[in-house]
Amino acid sequence: MPSLDALARAAAAGTLDLVAVVTQPDRPGDRGRLAPSAVKERAIELGVPVVQPVLLNGDAAGPLVNDLRPDALVWAAYGNLIPRRL
C-alpha cells in the first residue's frame, strides 16, 4: 500500500484531501470467511472512508464515486475495468 500511504502523508501535510478509498468487495478468505483487502484494512487504520462497489460500471457505482466530488482519482492495482465516465 505504498500509494495509499503516500496519499495519506500528502493529506496529513495539507496538500490534498483524501476523501475515500475505492476497493473491491471483501472476498472469501481462510475457511470461507469474508476477508477485507489489505487496502481496506489500511484505509480503516488511517480513518479514510471505504467504498466497495461490486462493479464500477454498474448503475450505482458511478454515483457513489461522483458523489464524493473528487478533483482527481488515483488508481493503483484495482484489478477491474474502470469505466471511461470516471
Long-range contacts (C-beta under 8 A, 24 or more apart in sequence): 1-38, 1-39, 1-42, 3-74, 3-76, 4-39, 4-42, 4-43, 4-46, 4-76, 5-42, 7-74, 8-46, 8-48, 18-46, 18-48, 19-49, 19-68, 19-69, 19-70, 20-48, 20-49, 20-50, 20-51, 20-68, 21-48, 21-49, 21-50, 21-51, 22-50, 22-51, 22-52, 22-53, 22-56, 22-65, 22-78, 23-50, 23-51, 23-52, 23-78, 24-52, 24-78, 24-79, 24-80, 25-52, 25-53, 25-54, 26-52, 55-80, 56-80, 56-81, 56-82, 56-83, 56-86, 57-81, 57-83, 62-86
